């Protein structure tokens, strides 16, 4: 009887693991996807700001060179 109880306990743990794998893993991947989306969006925004500042700096340096 003890062996049957242990087998049932192991089967229960395996089923619980499969349930957690099937339910929690997609949710975790969605959270990671949202996080990566936010990080990539912020990186693109930072690059756009840097390019805009670089262009503005080059325009100011060009105007300064023309005025000398």
DSSP file (Angstrom, degrees, kcal/mol; ACC not computed):
  #  RESIDUE AA STRUCTURE BP1 BP2  ACC     N-H-->O    O-->H-N    N-H-->O    O-->H-N    TCO  KAPPA ALPHA  PHI   PSI    X-CA   Y-CA   Z-CA
    1    1 A X     >        0   0    0      0, 0.0     4,-2.1     0, 0.0     5,-0.2   0.000 360.0 360.0 360.0 -34.9    0.0    0.0    0.0
    2    2 A X  H  >  +     0   0    0      1,-0.2     4,-2.4     2,-0.2     5,-0.2   0.897 360.0  51.8 -64.3 -38.9    2.9    2.3    0.7
    3    3 A X  H  > S+     0   0    0      2,-0.2     4,-2.5     1,-0.2    -1,-0.2   0.904 109.0  49.9 -64.4 -40.6    4.3    1.8   -2.8
    4    4 A X  H  > S+     0   0    0      2,-0.2     4,-2.5     1,-0.2    -1,-0.2   0.898 110.7  50.1 -64.3 -40.0    0.9    2.7   -4.3
    5    5 A X  H  X S+     0   0    0     -4,-2.1     4,-2.3     2,-0.2    -2,-0.2   0.907 111.5  48.3 -65.2 -41.3    0.7    5.8   -2.2
    6    6 A X  H  X S+     0   0    0     -4,-2.4     4,-2.4     2,-0.2    -2,-0.2   0.900 111.3  50.4 -65.1 -40.4    4.2    6.8   -3.3
    7    7 A X  H  X S+     0   0    0     -4,-2.5     4,-2.7     2,-0.2    -2,-0.2   0.926 111.4  47.9 -63.9 -43.9    3.4    6.1   -7.0
    8    8 A X  H  X S+     0   0    0     -4,-2.5     4,-2.4     1,-0.2    -1,-0.2   0.885 111.1  51.5 -63.3 -38.5    0.2    8.2   -6.7
    9    9 A X  H  X S+     0   0    0     -4,-2.3     4,-2.1     2,-0.2    -2,-0.2   0.914 111.4  46.9 -64.3 -42.3    2.2   11.0   -5.0
   10   10 A X  H  X S+     0   0    0     -4,-2.4     4,-2.4     2,-0.2    -2,-0.2   0.910 112.1  49.9 -66.4 -42.2    4.8   11.0   -7.8
   11   11 A X  H  X S+     0   0    0     -4,-2.7     4,-2.6     1,-0.2    -2,-0.2   0.903 110.3  51.4 -63.3 -40.1    2.1   11.0  -10.5
   12   12 A X  H  X S+     0   0    0     -4,-2.4     4,-2.4     2,-0.2    -2,-0.2   0.900 109.8  49.0 -61.7 -41.8    0.4   13.9   -8.8
   13   13 A X  H  X S+     0   0    0     -4,-2.1     4,-2.5     2,-0.2    -2,-0.2   0.901 111.2  49.8 -65.1 -40.3    3.7   15.8   -8.7
   14   14 A X  H  X S+     0   0    0     -4,-2.4     4,-2.4     2,-0.2    -2,-0.2   0.926 111.8  47.9 -64.6 -44.0    4.3   15.1  -12.4
   15   15 A X  H  X S+     0   0    0     -4,-2.6     4,-2.4     2,-0.2    -2,-0.2   0.893 111.7  50.4 -63.9 -39.1    0.8   16.3  -13.3
   16   16 A X  H  X S+     0   0    0     -4,-2.4     4,-2.7     2,-0.2    -1,-0.2   0.908 110.4  50.2 -63.7 -41.5    1.3   19.4  -11.2
   17   17 A X  H  X S+     0   0    0     -4,-2.5     4,-2.6     2,-0.2    -2,-0.2   0.902 110.5  49.0 -62.6 -41.7    4.5   20.1  -12.9
   18   18 A X  H  X S+     0   0    0     -4,-2.4     4,-2.4     2,-0.2    -2,-0.2   0.904 111.8  50.0 -64.8 -40.5    2.9   19.7  -16.3
   19   19 A X  H  X S+     0   0    0     -4,-2.4     4,-2.3     2,-0.2     5,-0.4   0.938 112.4  46.1 -61.9 -47.7    0.1   22.0  -15.3
   20   20 A X  H  X>S+     0   0    0     -4,-2.7     4,-2.2     1,-0.2     5,-0.9   0.914 113.6  49.9 -61.6 -42.2    2.6   24.6  -14.1
   21   21 A X  H  X5S+     0   0    0     -4,-2.6     4,-0.5     1,-0.2     5,-0.3   0.894 114.7  44.1 -62.6 -40.2    4.6   24.2  -17.3
   22   22 A X  H  <5S+     0   0    0     -4,-2.4     4,-0.3    -5,-0.1    -2,-0.2   0.800 126.1  28.9 -77.9 -29.7    1.4   24.6  -19.4
   23   23 A X  H  X5S+     0   0    0     -4,-2.3     4,-1.0    -5,-0.2    -3,-0.2   0.879 124.6  38.4 -99.0 -46.9    0.0   27.6  -17.6
   24   24 A X  H  X5S+     0   0    0     -4,-2.2     4,-2.9    -5,-0.4     5,-0.2   0.860 106.6  62.9 -79.2 -35.8    2.8   29.6  -16.1
   25   25 A X  H  X<S+     0   0    0     -5,-0.9     4,-2.6    -4,-0.5     5,-0.2   0.924 104.1  46.2 -61.0 -47.3    5.3   29.3  -18.9
   26   26 A X  H  > S+     0   0    0     -5,-0.3     4,-2.1    -4,-0.3    -1,-0.2   0.897 114.2  49.7 -62.1 -36.3    3.2   31.1  -21.5
   27   27 A X  H  X S+     0   0    0     -4,-1.0     4,-2.3     2,-0.2    -2,-0.2   0.923 111.5  48.2 -65.0 -42.9    2.5   33.9  -18.9
   28   28 A X  H  X S+     0   0    0     -4,-2.9     4,-2.4     1,-0.2    -2,-0.2   0.902 111.1  50.7 -64.0 -40.2    6.2   34.2  -18.1
   29   29 A X  H  X S+     0   0    0     -4,-2.6     4,-2.6    -5,-0.2    -1,-0.2   0.869 108.7  52.1 -66.9 -35.1    7.1   34.4  -21.7
   30   30 A X  H  X S+     0   0    0     -4,-2.1     4,-2.8     2,-0.2     5,-0.2   0.927 110.0  48.6 -64.0 -43.7    4.5   37.1  -22.3
   31   31 A X  H  X S+     0   0    0     -4,-2.3     4,-2.5     1,-0.2    -2,-0.2   0.919 113.1  47.3 -62.0 -42.8    5.9   39.1  -19.4
   32   32 A X  H  X S+     0   0    0     -4,-2.4     4,-2.9     2,-0.2    -1,-0.2   0.899 112.1  50.8 -65.1 -39.5    9.4   38.6  -20.8
   33   33 A X  H  X S+     0   0    0     -4,-2.6     4,-2.5     2,-0.2    -2,-0.2   0.908 111.1  47.3 -64.0 -42.2    8.2   39.6  -24.3
   34   34 A X  H  X S+     0   0    0     -4,-2.8     4,-2.3     2,-0.2    -2,-0.2   0.918 113.3  49.1 -64.3 -42.4    6.5   42.8  -22.9
   35   35 A X  H  X S+     0   0    0     -4,-2.5     4,-2.5    -5,-0.2    -2,-0.2   0.922 112.4  47.0 -63.5 -44.2    9.7   43.6  -21.0
   36   36 A X  H  X S+     0   0    0     -4,-2.9     4,-2.9     1,-0.2     5,-0.2   0.889 110.6  53.5 -65.4 -37.5   11.8   43.1  -24.1
   37   37 A X  H  X S+     0   0    0     -4,-2.5     4,-2.4     2,-0.2    -2,-0.2   0.908 110.5  46.4 -61.7 -41.6    9.4   45.2  -26.2
   38   38 A X  H  X S+     0   0    0     -4,-2.3     4,-2.5     2,-0.2    -2,-0.2   0.922 114.0  48.0 -66.4 -44.0    9.7   48.0  -23.7
   39   39 A X  H  X S+     0   0    0     -4,-2.5     4,-2.2     2,-0.2    -2,-0.2   0.924 113.8  46.4 -64.0 -44.0   13.5   47.8  -23.6
   40   40 A X  H  X S+     0   0    0     -4,-2.9     4,-2.5     2,-0.2    -1,-0.2   0.905 112.2  51.6 -66.0 -40.3   13.8   47.7  -27.4
   41   41 A X  H  X S+     0   0    0     -4,-2.4     4,-2.3    -5,-0.2    -2,-0.2   0.911 111.1  47.2 -61.4 -42.7   11.4   50.6  -27.7
   42   42 A X  H  X S+     0   0    0     -4,-2.5     4,-2.5     2,-0.2    -1,-0.2   0.878 110.8  52.3 -66.3 -37.1   13.4   52.6  -25.2
   43   43 A X  H  X S+     0   0    0     -4,-2.2     4,-2.2     2,-0.2    -2,-0.2   0.920 110.4  47.5 -64.8 -43.0   16.6   51.8  -27.0
   44   44 A X  H  X S+     0   0    0     -4,-2.5     4,-2.3     2,-0.2    -2,-0.2   0.916 112.4  49.8 -63.8 -42.3   15.1   52.9  -30.4
   45   45 A X  H  X S+     0   0    0     -4,-2.3     4,-2.3     1,-0.2    -2,-0.2   0.905 110.1  50.5 -62.3 -41.7   13.9   56.1  -28.7
   46   46 A X  H  X S+     0   0    0     -4,-2.5     4,-2.4     1,-0.2    -1,-0.2   0.894 109.9  50.1 -63.5 -40.3   17.4   56.7  -27.2
   47   47 A X  H  X S+     0   0    0     -4,-2.2     4,-2.6     2,-0.2    -1,-0.2   0.910 110.0  50.7 -64.7 -41.6   19.0   56.2  -30.6
   48   48 A X  H  X S+     0   0    0     -4,-2.3     4,-2.4     1,-0.2    -2,-0.2   0.916 111.4  47.8 -62.2 -42.6   16.6   58.7  -32.3
   49   49 A X  H  X S+     0   0    0     -4,-2.3     4,-2.6     2,-0.2    -2,-0.2   0.914 112.0  49.8 -64.4 -42.1   17.3   61.3  -29.6
   50   50 A X  H  X S+     0   0    0     -4,-2.4     4,-2.3     2,-0.2    -2,-0.2   0.904 111.6  47.9 -64.1 -41.7   21.1   60.8  -30.0
   51   51 A X  H  X S+     0   0    0     -4,-2.6     4,-2.5     2,-0.2    -1,-0.2   0.913 111.9  50.3 -66.0 -41.3   20.9   61.1  -33.8
   52   52 A X  H  X S+     0   0    0     -4,-2.4     4,-2.4     1,-0.2    -2,-0.2   0.924 112.1  47.1 -62.3 -44.4   18.7   64.3  -33.5
   53   53 A X  H  X S+     0   0    0     -4,-2.6     4,-2.4     2,-0.2    -1,-0.2   0.892 111.3  51.6 -64.6 -38.5   21.2   65.8  -31.0
   54   54 A X  H  X S+     0   0    0     -4,-2.3     4,-2.4     2,-0.2    -2,-0.2   0.915 111.1  47.2 -64.7 -42.6   24.1   64.9  -33.3
   55   55 A X  H  X S+     0   0    0     -4,-2.5     4,-2.3     2,-0.2    -2,-0.2   0.920 112.4  49.7 -65.0 -42.5   22.5   66.5  -36.3
   56   56 A X  H  X S+     0   0    0     -4,-2.4     4,-2.4     1,-0.2    -2,-0.2   0.902 111.0  50.1 -62.4 -40.6   21.6   69.6  -34.2
   57   57 A X  H  X S+     0   0    0     -4,-2.4     4,-2.6     2,-0.2    -2,-0.2   0.919 110.3  49.4 -64.0 -43.3   25.3   69.8  -33.0
   58   58 A X  H  X S+     0   0    0     -4,-2.4     4,-2.3     2,-0.2    -2,-0.2   0.886 110.7  50.6 -64.6 -37.7   26.6   69.5  -36.6
   59   59 A X  H  X S+     0   0    0     -4,-2.3     4,-2.5     2,-0.2    -2,-0.2   0.932 111.8  47.5 -64.5 -44.5   24.3   72.3  -37.7
   60   60 A X  H  X S+     0   0    0     -4,-2.4     4,-2.4     2,-0.2    -2,-0.2   0.899 112.4  48.8 -63.8 -40.5   25.4   74.6  -34.9
   61   61 A X  H  X S+     0   0    0     -4,-2.6     4,-2.3     2,-0.2    -1,-0.2   0.891 111.6  50.5 -65.8 -38.7   29.1   73.8  -35.6
   62   62 A X  H  X S+     0   0    0     -4,-2.3     4,-2.1     2,-0.2    -2,-0.2   0.915 111.3  47.3 -65.4 -42.3   28.5   74.5  -39.3
   63   63 A X  H  X S+     0   0    0     -4,-2.5     4,-1.9     1,-0.2    -2,-0.2   0.905 112.2  50.7 -64.2 -40.9   26.8   77.8  -38.6
   64   64 A X  H  X S+     0   0    0     -4,-2.4     4,-0.8     1,-0.2    -2,-0.2   0.896 110.0  49.7 -63.7 -40.0   29.6   78.8  -36.2
   65   65 A X  H >< S+     0   0    0     -4,-2.3     3,-0.5     1,-0.2    -1,-0.2   0.877 110.2  51.1 -67.1 -36.8   32.2   77.9  -38.8
   66   66 A X  H 3< S+     0   0    0     -4,-2.1    -1,-0.2     1,-0.2    -2,-0.2   0.849 106.6  54.4 -68.6 -32.8   30.3   80.0  -41.4
   67   67 A X  H 3<        0   0    0     -4,-1.9    -1,-0.2     1,-0.2    -2,-0.2   0.648 360.0 360.0 -77.4 -14.3   30.2   83.0  -39.1
   68   68 A X    <<        0   0    0     -4,-0.8    -1,-0.2    -3,-0.5    -2,-0.2   0.475 360.0 360.0 -82.5 360.0   33.9   83.1  -38.5
